[in-house]
Amino acid sequence: MEPLELLNQQTLPFAQLLGIRLLSAAPDRVLAEMTVRDNLCTRPAVLHGGAMMAFADTLGACATVLNLRDGAGTTTIESKTNFLGPAPVGTIVLGECLPLHRGKRTMVWQTRITSQEGRLLGVVTQTQMVL
């Protein structure tokens, strides 16, 4: 089964609530987009930092799943975010998640979040524990 198909079959309720759309997926790269809606914003109407972090966390978890051995699971054990720019309501943000480390017990992913125009909005580095 193709990686993107595999991830799309695993219904993630919170990802659906956020409106995350996976665009491509492979063991070494996950790409997705999300539209900034009013209910994901703080005031003024820009993407809430927690929503940005949740977007990146979802991508890191998806990337980890694609690298797990059969029967293993995962959970986030650490996450660090640098917020670099606002994403106003209506913006489509893109997330590209790449591996920094893929080990037997932990995996570390970095997700760059940009606007469609390529402006860097945030960088999230997270550690996933392999269960």
C-alpha positions in Angstrom: 0.0 0.0 0.0 1.3 3.5 -0.9 2.3 5.7 2.2 -0.2 8.4 1.4 -3.0 5.9 1.0 -2.0 4.2 4.3 -2.1 7.5 6.2 -5.4 8.6 4.7 -7.0 5.3 5.8 -6.0 5.9 9.4 -8.6 8.4 10.4 -7.1 11.0 12.7 -10.1 12.9 14.3 -8.0 15.9 15.5 -6.3 16.2 12.1 -9.8 16.3 10.5 -10.9 18.9 13.0 -7.9 21.1 12.0 -8.6 20.5 8.3 -5.2 19.0 7.5 -4.9 17.7 4.0 -2.0 15.3 3.3 -0.5 16.1 -0.1 2.3 13.5 -0.3 3.9 11.0 2.0 7.0 8.9 2.1 9.2 7.5 4.9 11.6 10.5 4.5 9.1 13.4 3.8 5.5 14.3 4.5 3.9 17.3 2.9 0.5 18.7 3.9 -1.6 21.9 3.9 -4.2 23.5 6.1 -6.4 26.5 5.6 -6.3 29.1 8.4 -10.0 29.3 9.5 -11.4 31.9 12.0 -11.9 29.1 14.6 -8.1 28.3 14.5 -7.1 31.9 15.1 -6.2 34.2 18.0 -6.8 37.9 17.9 -6.1 39.6 15.6 -7.3 37.0 13.1 -4.0 35.0 12.7 -3.3 31.3 13.2 -3.1 30.4 16.9 0.4 29.0 17.9 -1.2 25.9 19.3 -2.9 25.2 16.0 0.4 25.6 14.2 2.1 23.2 16.7 -0.7 20.7 16.3 -0.4 20.8 12.5 3.4 20.1 12.8 2.9 17.4 15.5 0.4 15.6 13.2 2.9 15.6 10.4 5.7 14.3 12.6 3.5 11.5 13.9 2.5 10.6 10.3 6.1 10.5 9.3 7.0 8.3 12.2 4.2 5.9 11.4 5.7 5.4 8.0 8.9 4.3 9.6 7.6 2.0 12.3 8.2 -1.8 12.4 5.1 -3.9 12.4 3.1 -3.7 15.7 4.9 -0.6 17.0 3.3 2.7 17.9 4.4 6.2 18.6 3.8 9.2 20.9 5.4 12.7 21.0 7.7 13.1 23.9 9.2 16.6 23.1 8.3 19.5 20.8 9.9 22.9 20.3 8.5 25.6 18.1 9.9 28.8 16.7 7.1 31.2 15.5 8.5 33.4 12.7 5.5 35.0 11.1 1.7 35.3 11.2 -0.7 33.4 9.0 -3.9 35.5 8.6 -7.3 33.9 8.3 -7.8 32.6 4.8 -4.1 31.7 4.4 -3.2 28.2 3.2 -0.2 27.0 5.2 2.1 24.3 4.0 4.0 21.9 6.2 7.0 19.9 5.1 8.2 17.4 7.6 11.7 15.9 7.2 13.7 13.5 9.4 16.7 14.6 11.6 17.0 11.2 13.2 15.2 7.8 12.6 16.3 5.4 15.3 15.0 2.3 16.9 13.7 4.0 20.1 13.2 7.6 19.0 12.7 9.7 15.8 13.3 13.4 15.5 11.5 15.4 12.8 11.6 19.0 11.7 8.6 20.6 10.1 8.9 23.9 8.2 5.6 25.7 8.0 5.3 28.3 5.1 2.8 30.3 3.3 1.9 29.4 -0.3 4.2 32.2 -1.3 7.1 30.5 0.5 7.3 32.8 3.5 8.6 30.9 6.5 6.1 31.1 9.4 7.4 28.5 11.8 9.8 25.7 12.5 8.9 22.8 14.7 11.3 20.1 15.9 9.8 17.2 17.7 10.9 13.9 19.2 8.7 10.8 18.7 9.1 7.8 21.0 8.7 4.4 19.4 6.5 2.2 21.5 
